[in-house]
Amino acid sequence: MKKLMMIACIALSISTQAQKVKVAAAADLRYAMDDIVKLYKQKNPAADIEVMYGSSGHAYTQIANGAPFDIYFSADIMYPQKLKEAGLTISEPKLYAIGRIVLWSSSVDVSKGIMVLNNMPHIKIATANPDHAPYGQRSIEALKYYKIYDKVQKQLIFGENISQAAQFCLTGNAEVGLLALSIVLSPAMSSKGSYYLIDNKTHRPLEQAYVLLKPAKDNKAAYAFADFIATKPVREIFEKYGFTLPQ
């Protein structure tokens, strides 16, 4: 009997380990993905979903260098495509949402849009580092579109990702932020300032995509979680945080 119980415990342990899914996710997904994982666990109590948030570029580099993630949710479809071309994926990149950029502040009237920055030479403007963060890249593109980048360049301060840039705004290290709509609609920010939605014609689209990676090859739980992303309740969560949904 003891031997049978030991075998059963070992089998249960192996089954539990097989449920684990390691996810690398763009920082703009912090609140939406938390809600998605919570909902998934309600429907699948045995599931173990571990999410690491950060800039899409940093996550791409980690995965390219062998980091054992099962699924990668990027803020820019380019990165999953590059992983596919490198032979590091087991699925095609799949578009899950289109992100939006906003101008946000708790102390400056941003209701007239990005041109308010033209007459504020002493304020700090936070956004994500454009070297590896898609939201930072698109923010710089928007500033250049309005021909004010050269004027405000020295006022810019960069977070490692868009979530950290938002923290700069909340802590007073920056008076204004070029941030992700999904972040400013979160409970942490929605009541602490106001935002202006930047016209998406001012920058390349933030086409956000996910892809299954090679470590997920034999992980049925990873496939199941990826399939869950296309369901109606998840699409409603993305809409709640301001994402535009692909058809």
C-alpha positions as CSV (number, residue, x, y, z in Angstrom):
1,M,0.0,0.0,0.0
2,K,2.8,2.4,0.9
3,K,4.5,1.7,-2.4
4,L,1.3,2.4,-4.3
5,M,0.8,5.7,-2.4
6,M,4.4,6.6,-3.2
7,I,3.9,5.9,-6.9
8,A,0.7,7.9,-6.9
9,C,2.5,10.9,-5.2
10,I,5.3,10.8,-7.8
11,A,2.7,10.6,-10.6
12,L,0.8,13.6,-9.2
13,S,4.1,15.5,-8.9
14,I,5.0,14.8,-12.5
15,S,1.5,15.8,-13.6
16,T,1.7,19.1,-11.6
17,Q,5.1,19.9,-13.1
18,A,3.7,19.3,-16.6
19,Q,1.0,22.0,-15.9
20,K,3.6,24.8,-15.6
21,V,3.7,27.4,-18.3
22,K,6.4,30.0,-18.4
23,V,5.4,33.2,-20.2
24,A,7.4,36.2,-21.3
25,A,5.1,39.2,-21.7
26,A,5.5,42.8,-22.8
27,A,5.2,45.3,-20.0
28,D,2.1,46.9,-21.4
29,L,0.3,43.6,-20.6
30,R,1.0,43.7,-16.9
31,Y,-2.6,44.4,-15.8
32,A,-4.4,42.7,-18.7
33,M,-2.4,39.5,-18.5
34,D,-2.8,39.4,-14.7
35,D,-6.6,39.4,-15.3
36,I,-6.3,36.8,-18.1
37,V,-4.2,34.4,-15.9
38,K,-6.6,34.9,-13.0
39,L,-9.6,34.0,-15.2
40,Y,-7.7,31.0,-16.7
41,K,-6.9,29.6,-13.2
42,Q,-10.6,29.9,-12.2
43,K,-11.4,27.6,-15.1
44,N,-8.3,25.4,-14.7
45,P,-7.4,25.3,-11.0
46,A,-4.4,23.0,-11.5
47,A,-2.7,25.3,-14.0
48,D,0.5,27.0,-13.0
49,I,1.2,30.0,-15.2
50,E,4.3,32.0,-14.5
51,V,4.6,35.4,-16.2
52,M,7.7,37.6,-16.5
53,Y,7.0,41.2,-17.7
54,G,9.6,43.4,-19.4
55,S,10.4,45.1,-22.6
56,S,9.8,43.1,-25.7
57,G,13.3,43.6,-26.9
58,H,14.9,42.3,-23.8
59,A,12.6,39.3,-23.8
60,Y,13.5,38.6,-27.4
61,T,17.2,38.7,-26.5
62,Q,16.7,36.3,-23.6
63,I,14.8,33.9,-25.7
64,A,17.3,34.0,-28.5
65,N,20.0,33.2,-25.9
66,G,18.1,30.1,-24.6
67,A,15.8,31.4,-21.9
68,P,13.3,28.5,-21.4
69,F,10.0,30.3,-22.0
70,D,7.0,28.5,-23.4
71,I,5.0,31.5,-24.8
72,Y,6.2,34.9,-25.8
73,F,3.7,37.9,-25.9
74,S,5.4,40.8,-27.7
75,A,4.3,44.4,-28.1
76,D,5.8,44.2,-31.6
77,I,5.1,41.4,-34.0
78,M,8.6,41.9,-35.4
79,Y,10.2,40.0,-32.5
80,P,8.1,36.8,-32.7
81,Q,8.7,36.9,-36.5
82,K,12.5,37.0,-36.0
83,L,12.3,34.1,-33.5
84,K,10.3,32.2,-36.1
85,E,12.9,32.9,-38.8
86,A,15.6,31.7,-36.3
87,G,13.9,28.4,-35.9
88,L,13.1,29.0,-32.2
89,T,9.3,28.7,-32.4
90,I,6.7,25.9,-32.9
91,S,3.9,28.1,-34.1
92,E,3.4,31.1,-36.4
93,P,3.2,34.5,-34.7
94,K,-0.4,35.3,-34.0
95,L,-1.7,38.9,-33.7
96,Y,-3.7,39.3,-30.4
97,A,-4.1,43.1,-30.1
98,I,-3.0,46.5,-31.4
99,G,-1.7,48.8,-28.7
100,R,-2.2,52.6,-28.4
101,I,0.0,55.4,-27.1
102,V,-1.3,58.2,-24.9
103,L,0.1,61.4,-23.4
104,W,-0.6,61.2,-19.6
105,S,-0.1,63.6,-16.7
106,S,-1.4,64.2,-13.2
107,S,-0.3,67.8,-13.2
108,V,-0.3,69.1,-16.8
109,D,-3.4,69.7,-18.9
110,V,-2.9,67.3,-21.8
111,S,-6.4,67.7,-23.3
112,K,-5.0,69.6,-26.4
113,G,-2.5,66.8,-27.2
114,I,1.1,66.3,-27.7
115,M,1.8,69.9,-28.9
116,V,1.5,71.1,-25.2
117,L,5.0,69.8,-24.8
118,N,6.2,72.5,-27.2
119,N,5.9,75.2,-24.6
120,M,7.1,73.4,-21.5
121,P,10.9,73.4,-21.6
122,H,11.4,72.5,-17.9
123,I,9.3,69.4,-17.5
124,K,10.5,65.8,-17.7
125,I,8.8,63.5,-20.2
126,A,8.9,59.7,-19.5
127,T,8.6,56.9,-21.9
128,A,10.2,53.5,-22.5
129,N,13.7,53.1,-23.8
130,P,13.4,53.1,-27.6
131,D,16.4,50.9,-28.0
132,H,14.4,47.8,-27.0
133,A,10.8,48.8,-26.1
134,P,8.2,49.1,-28.9
135,Y,6.2,51.7,-27.0
136,G,9.3,53.9,-26.6
137,Q,10.1,53.5,-30.3
138,R,6.6,54.6,-31.3
139,S,6.6,57.5,-28.9
140,I,9.7,58.9,-30.5
141,E,8.1,58.4,-33.9
142,A,5.1,60.5,-32.7
143,L,7.3,63.3,-31.4
144,K,9.1,63.4,-34.8
145,Y,5.8,63.4,-36.7
146,Y,4.8,66.5,-34.8
147,K,8.3,68.0,-35.4
148,I,9.0,68.6,-31.7
149,Y,11.4,65.7,-31.0
150,D,14.5,67.9,-31.3
151,K,13.0,70.5,-29.0
152,V,12.1,68.0,-26.2
153,Q,14.8,65.4,-26.6
154,K,16.8,66.6,-23.6
155,Q,13.7,66.4,-21.4
156,L,13.1,62.7,-22.1
157,I,13.7,60.2,-19.4
158,F,13.6,56.5,-20.3
159,G,12.3,53.5,-18.3
160,E,13.5,50.1,-19.1
161,N,10.0,49.3,-20.2
162,I,6.7,51.2,-20.5
163,S,5.6,50.0,-17.0
164,Q,8.7,51.6,-15.4
165,A,8.1,54.8,-17.4
166,A,4.6,54.9,-15.9
167,Q,6.1,54.6,-12.4
168,F,8.3,57.6,-13.2
169,C,5.1,59.6,-13.7
170,L,3.4,58.3,-10.6
171,T,6.4,59.0,-8.4
172,G,6.9,62.6,-9.7
173,N,10.1,61.9,-11.5
174,A,8.4,63.0,-14.7
175,E,5.5,65.4,-15.1
176,V,4.3,63.9,-18.3
177,G,4.5,60.4,-19.9
178,L,4.1,58.9,-23.3
179,L,2.7,55.7,-22.1
180,A,0.6,52.7,-23.1
181,L,-3.2,53.1,-22.9
182,S,-3.4,49.7,-21.3
183,I,-1.3,51.0,-18.4
184,V,-3.1,54.3,-17.8
185,L,-6.5,52.5,-17.8
186,S,-5.3,50.2,-15.0
187,P,-6.5,50.6,-11.4
188,A,-3.1,51.9,-10.4
189,M,-3.4,54.9,-12.7
190,S,-6.9,55.5,-13.9
191,S,-7.9,57.9,-11.1
192,K,-4.6,59.6,-10.7
193,G,-4.3,61.7,-13.9
194,S,-5.8,62.3,-17.4
195,Y,-4.7,61.2,-20.8
196,Y,-4.8,62.2,-24.5
197,L,-4.9,59.4,-27.1
198,I,-2.2,59.9,-29.7
199,D,-3.4,59.5,-33.2
200,N,-2.1,56.2,-34.5
201,K,-1.2,57.7,-37.9
202,T,1.7,59.4,-36.2
203,H,3.7,56.1,-35.7
204,R,4.0,52.6,-37.0
205,P,1.2,50.4,-35.6
206,L,1.8,48.5,-32.4
207,E,0.9,45.1,-33.8
208,Q,1.2,42.8,-30.8
209,A,1.6,39.1,-31.3
210,Y,2.4,35.9,-29.4
211,V,4.1,32.7,-30.4
212,L,4.7,29.3,-28.9
213,L,8.4,28.6,-28.4
214,K,10.4,25.4,-28.7
215,P,10.4,24.5,-24.9
216,A,6.6,24.2,-25.2
217,K,6.7,21.4,-27.7
218,D,5.5,18.7,-25.2
219,N,3.6,21.0,-22.9
220,K,-0.1,20.6,-23.4
221,A,-0.8,23.2,-20.8
222,A,1.1,25.8,-22.9
223,Y,-1.0,24.9,-26.0
224,A,-4.2,25.2,-23.9
225,F,-3.3,28.6,-22.5
226,A,-2.4,29.8,-26.0
227,D,-5.8,28.7,-27.3
228,F,-7.5,30.5,-24.4
229,I,-6.2,33.8,-25.7
230,A,-8.5,33.7,-28.6
231,T,-11.7,33.2,-26.5
232,K,-14.3,35.9,-26.1
233,P,-13.7,36.5,-22.3
234,V,-10.0,37.2,-23.0
235,R,-10.8,39.5,-26.0
236,E,-13.1,41.4,-23.6
237,I,-10.2,41.9,-21.2
238,F,-8.0,43.3,-23.9
239,E,-10.8,45.7,-24.9
240,K,-11.2,46.7,-21.2
241,Y,-7.6,47.9,-21.2
242,G,-7.9,49.8,-24.5
243,F,-6.4,47.4,-27.0
244,T,-7.8,47.3,-30.5
245,L,-8.7,43.8,-31.4
246,P,-7.7,42.1,-34.7
247,Q,-10.5,40.7,-36.8
